[in-house]
């Protein structure tokens, strides 16, 4: 026996809350990130993901990037092609598997990724500062729980 079925009113409240957050945080702006970087959100996420991997001395394939960003193969292929055209990443065939494509930041890409990361940290600092300090743990815990639930729930009913 699984968890109890959620109340319809709570489902509506959750949906309304997530929608309100998405809009108010600026996630619907296609030409900039919520922290103000003049690039699409998918580009910012990819650059920062590659920056984090670089700092850990990890090699990243397109498949790794797709998994980390929760996007499919065709979308990550288009995203990597765009990043390559714009000079932010280099791609090469993996030595261990000629079908796999390795993705790494160029110096230009690293500079932009670092700028996006700084802007993002500043924006999230402002956001957390607007939440009462005694609610920080509750909000962060609820966000982790919601993110986990999103990965476990099927995408469509």
N, C-alpha and C positions, 0 to 999 in steps of 0.2 A: 504494500500500500504506500503510495507516494504522498507528497505533501498535499495539504488541503487546497482545493480550488480557490483562487483569489476572488474576493468580492468584486463585482462589476464596477462598483463605485471607486474602488481602489485602483482598478485597471485604468479607468478614465482619468483619475488624478495623476497616476504615474505618467500616462501618455501626455497629458497636458503639461506636467512639470518638465518632462524631457523636451517637448516641443518649445516651451518657453525658454529653457536654458539654451537650446540650439540657436534660437533666433537672437536672444539677448547677448549671447557670447560672440555672435558674429560668424557662426559656422556656415551660414548660407551664402556668404559673400564669395563668389567664385574666383575673384581676381586678387584676393588678399587673404592673409591669415588673420585670426582674431587678435594676434599681437601686432598687426599692422604691416607685416612684410608684404611687399607687392607681388606675391606669387600665390598660385593656387595652394590650397591646403594639402592636397596629395603630394605636391612637389616638396613642400616644407617637411612633411612627415617622412618622406623618403630620404631627404638630405640629412635630417637629424638621426634617423635610423642608421644610415651609413656612417655618420660621424661617430655615433656610439660604438659601432662595430670596429671602426678604425682605432679608436682609443683602447679597445680590448684586443687589438691585433688579430681580429677575426676576418676571415675571408668571407665575402657575401656573394651568393649566387642570386640570380633573378628569382629563383624558387624560394630562397630564404627571405628575400624582400617581400615577395607575395604573401608568404605565411605571416611575417611580422606585421604587415599592413592590413591583413585580412582582405586581400583583393585577389581576383583570379589571374590565371596565366596571361590571358590576352591583355588585360588592363595593365599588368606590370610590364609586359613587353612594350606597350605603347608609352608608358611612363618612362621607362629606361631609354627608349629611343628619343623621347623629347629631351630628357636630361643630357643625353649624349650630344644631340644637336646643339643644345644651348651651352655646351662646354662645361657642364657641372660634374659629369661622370665619364669614366672610361669603361668600356666593356671589352672582354676578351674571352675566348673559349677556355674552359677549364682544362687543365692538363690531365686530370684524372677521368674526365668524361667530356668528350668533344661536343656533346649536345648541350651541356650546361654552359651558361654565360656568367662569368664573374663580373661583378660591378664594384667599382671603387671611385671615390671622390677625386676629382682633379683639384689642384690648388684653388682654382676659382670656386669650385663646389664647396670645398672645405671652408673658405672664407664666408660664403653665403650661409652655410649650415651653422657656423659659429655665431653669425649675426642673428639668425632666426632663433637659435637656442637662447641667446642672451635676451632677446625681445620676449620670447615665450616665458622665460623664468621671471622677468619683470612683470609681465601681465598676470601670471599666476600668483606672484607675491601680492599684487594689488587685490586680486580676487580673494585670496585667503585673509588678507588684512581687513576686508569688508565683512568677514564672518566673525562673530564674537569668539574670542579665544577659547572660552569654555565649550564651544561647539565644534572646534577643529577635529578632535578625535572622532566624534559622532559622524560628521560630514565625510571625513576621509574613509572611515570604515564603511559607511553606506555606499560611497562611490565604488569602493573595491568590491563590495557585495553585488552591486548593480552590474559592474563590468564582468564579473565572473558569471552572473546569471545570463548576461547577453551572449557569452561564448557557449553556454550550455543549452540555451533555448534554440529551437529550430528557427530558421529565418522566416519561414512563412507557415501559416496554419494549415 
